[in-house]
């Protein structure tokens, strides 16, 4: 089926959820007819797929991050250097946060999933992506007290209508039982898009852009916090968020993302 003529997978998923709330043989027949008339499409390649998310071919192209990895940055190593050895990046540029973990490498399929969730209203992808994140961050979640999504500025949140990091954090909260403080961290000033900026400019762009409101500090003080975001590239955004949370007396800040850029930072030291 041509991609331009294909029905929106989000429309099909919304209809399936609506029918799923109603029982009975007639509804099962209706759901079967819907599967035939409006097949769910792989978000990456637009081929029909059973269920929601990605097809088998695109699934095989996803690069899930697994040990051995840097205990600080969560960057995968090409070989196991032994316990507690850090990557060169972690030693040369230690982050403000304590630990970071990601479900997958930020490759072509991962980028398509992130963009669909972020810009195409594909909130139906959040449950699958969030489950993968919960699995990747199991160690962090075991120690955590609260989940805090990286916030959008209110203008950007108004235009998008939802925060993709918040959508992922909700799924992780349900999976793990760790509570979520969705309003604890705020973006106190608008920033430029980070895309295309150098590492130095990214850090300058988000410096002082986040804060914890005084009425929310009790949700953070003394707590072990996990910051939740969709992608980790230079780390400038989560570093700025971590500084704001530590100023609010967080006991520790870890980071859990769906995808991260890893090329060029593999070697241990």
C-alpha positions in Angstrom: 0.0 0.0 0.0 1.4 3.4 -1.0 2.5 5.4 2.1 0.6 8.6 1.0 -2.6 6.6 0.6 -2.2 4.6 3.8 -4.5 5.3 6.7 -2.9 6.9 9.6 -1.7 4.2 12.1 -2.7 6.5 14.9 -6.3 6.6 13.7 -6.4 2.8 13.5 -4.9 2.5 16.9 -7.5 4.9 18.4 -10.3 3.0 16.8 -8.9 -0.3 18.1 -8.7 1.0 21.6 -12.3 2.3 21.4 -13.5 -1.1 20.2 -11.4 -2.9 22.8 -13.4 -1.2 25.6 -16.6 -3.0 24.4 -17.0 -6.8 24.7 -19.0 -9.3 22.8 -18.8 -11.3 19.6 -20.0 -8.4 17.5 -17.2 -6.2 18.7 -14.6 -9.0 18.0 -16.0 -9.2 14.4 -15.8 -5.4 14.1 -12.2 -5.4 15.3 -11.3 -8.1 12.7 -12.9 -6.0 10.0 -11.0 -3.0 11.2 -7.7 -5.0 11.0 -8.5 -5.8 7.4 -9.7 -2.3 6.4 -7.2 -0.3 8.3 -4.0 -2.3 8.8 -1.5 -0.9 11.3 1.6 0.2 9.6 5.2 0.0 10.8 6.2 3.4 11.9 9.6 3.1 10.4 8.9 1.6 6.9 5.1 1.9 6.6 4.6 -1.8 5.9 1.6 -3.5 7.4 2.4 -5.0 10.8 0.5 -7.1 13.3 -0.1 -5.1 16.5 1.6 -1.7 16.9 5.1 -0.3 16.6 7.7 -1.8 14.2 7.8 -4.8 11.8 10.1 -7.7 12.2 12.6 -6.3 9.7 12.8 -2.9 11.4 12.9 -4.6 14.8 16.0 -6.4 13.7 17.6 -3.1 12.8 17.1 -1.6 16.3 20.3 -1.8 18.3 19.4 -2.4 21.9 22.0 -1.4 24.4 23.2 -4.2 26.7 26.3 -4.8 28.9 29.2 -4.4 28.9 28.7 -0.7 29.2 30.1 2.3 31.0 28.6 2.4 34.5 28.4 6.2 34.5 27.2 7.1 30.9 25.7 3.8 29.9 27.7 3.8 26.7 28.2 0.2 25.4 31.7 -1.1 25.2 33.0 -3.3 22.3 34.5 -5.7 24.9 34.2 -6.2 28.7 37.0 -4.2 30.4 36.0 -5.5 33.9 33.8 -4.1 36.7 33.5 -0.4 37.4 35.8 0.8 34.6 34.6 4.1 33.1 34.7 5.2 29.5 37.2 7.9 28.4 34.2 10.2 27.9 33.0 9.8 31.5 36.5 10.6 32.8 37.2 13.5 30.5 33.7 15.1 30.8 32.1 13.8 34.0 28.3 14.6 33.9 26.4 16.3 36.7 24.1 13.3 36.9 25.2 10.1 38.5 24.2 7.4 35.9 22.6 7.3 32.5 20.9 4.4 30.7 19.2 4.1 27.3 17.2 1.4 25.6 18.6 1.7 22.1 21.2 3.4 20.0 20.0 6.5 18.2 20.0 5.0 14.7 17.7 5.4 11.7 14.8 3.3 13.2 15.1 4.8 16.6 15.1 8.3 15.1 11.9 7.5 13.2 10.2 6.2 16.4 11.3 9.3 18.3 10.2 11.7 15.6 6.8 10.0 15.3 6.2 10.2 19.0 7.5 13.8 19.2 6.1 15.5 16.1 3.4 13.2 14.6 1.1 12.7 17.6 2.0 9.0 17.8 1.4 8.7 21.5 0.4 5.1 20.8 4.2 4.3 20.6 4.9 5.5 24.1 3.8 2.2 25.8 6.2 0.1 23.8 9.1 2.6 24.0 8.5 3.1 27.7 8.5 -0.7 28.4 11.9 -0.9 26.7 13.2 2.0 28.8 11.9 0.4 32.0 13.8 -2.8 31.1 17.0 -0.8 30.3 16.8 1.2 33.5 15.9 -1.6 35.8 18.9 -1.0 38.0 18.2 2.7 38.3 14.5 2.2 39.0 15.3 -0.2 41.8 17.0 2.7 43.6 14.7 5.5 42.6 12.1 7.5 44.6 10.6 9.7 41.8 10.5 10.1 38.0 10.8 13.6 36.6 10.3 14.1 32.8 12.4 16.8 31.1 9.9 19.6 30.7 9.0 21.6 27.6 8.6 25.4 27.7 4.9 26.2 28.0 4.8 27.7 24.5 6.2 24.6 23.0 4.0 22.4 25.1 0.9 24.3 24.0 1.8 23.9 20.3 2.6 20.2 20.7 -0.3 19.5 23.1 1.7 17.0 25.1 5.2 16.3 26.4 6.8 13.2 24.9 9.0 12.8 27.9 6.0 12.9 30.1 4.2 10.3 28.0 7.3 8.0 28.4 7.6 8.7 32.1 3.9 7.7 32.7 4.5 4.3 31.2 7.7 3.8 33.2 5.9 4.8 36.4 3.2 2.1 35.7 5.8 -0.5 34.9 8.0 0.2 37.9 5.8 1.5 40.6 8.0 4.5 41.0 5.9 7.6 41.4 6.1 10.5 38.9 6.4 14.2 39.7 5.4 15.7 36.4 5.3 19.3 37.5 8.4 19.4 39.7 10.8 20.6 37.1 10.0 23.6 34.9 11.6 25.2 31.9 11.8 28.7 33.1 12.9 30.3 29.8 12.4 29.4 26.2 15.5 28.0 24.4 16.5 27.4 20.8 16.2 24.0 19.3 19.4 22.0 20.1 19.5 20.5 16.6 22.6 21.8 14.7 24.3 23.4 17.7 27.8 22.6 18.7 28.4 20.9 22.1 29.5 24.2 23.6 26.5 26.1 22.2 24.1 23.4 23.4 25.4 23.8 26.9 25.1 27.6 26.7 21.6 27.4 25.2 20.1 25.5 28.2 22.2 27.1 31.0 19.8 28.3 33.6 16.8 27.2 31.6 15.4 24.9 34.3 14.3 25.2 37.8 12.2 23.6 40.6 9.3 25.7 41.9 9.4 26.4 45.6 6.1 24.7 46.1 7.5 21.5 44.5 10.8 21.3 46.3 9.4 18.9 48.8 8.8 16.4 46.0 12.6 16.5 45.2 14.5 17.2 48.4 16.2 14.1 49.7 14.9 12.0 46.9 16.7 9.8 44.4 15.5 11.2 41.1 15.4 9.7 37.6 15.2 12.2 34.8 13.3 10.9 31.8 13.8 12.1 28.2 13.5 10.7 24.7 17.0 11.2 23.4 20.5 11.9 24.8 23.0 13.4 22.5 25.6 15.8 24.0 23.9 15.5 27.5 23.6 19.3 27.8 19.9 19.3 28.5 19.9 16.5 31.1 23.0 18.1 32.7 21.2 21.4 33.1 18.1 19.6 34.5 20.3 17.7 36.9 21.9 20.9 38.2 18.4 22.4 38.9 17.3 19.2 40.7 20.5 19.1 42.8 20.0 22.8 43.7 16.6 21.7 45.0 18.5 19.2 47.3 17.8 16.0 45.3 19.9 13.2 46.9 20.9 11.8 43.5 20.0 12.3 39.9 20.1 9.5 37.2 19.0 9.7 33.6 16.8 7.3 31.6 16.2 7.8 27.9 14.8 5.9 25.0 17.8 6.4 22.7 21.3 7.8 22.9 24.1 8.7 20.5 27.0 6.4 21.2 29.4 6.4 18.3 32.9 7.6 19.1 32.6 7.0 22.8 33.1 3.2 23.1 36.6 2.7 24.5 37.1 2.1 28.3 40.1 3.5 30.1 
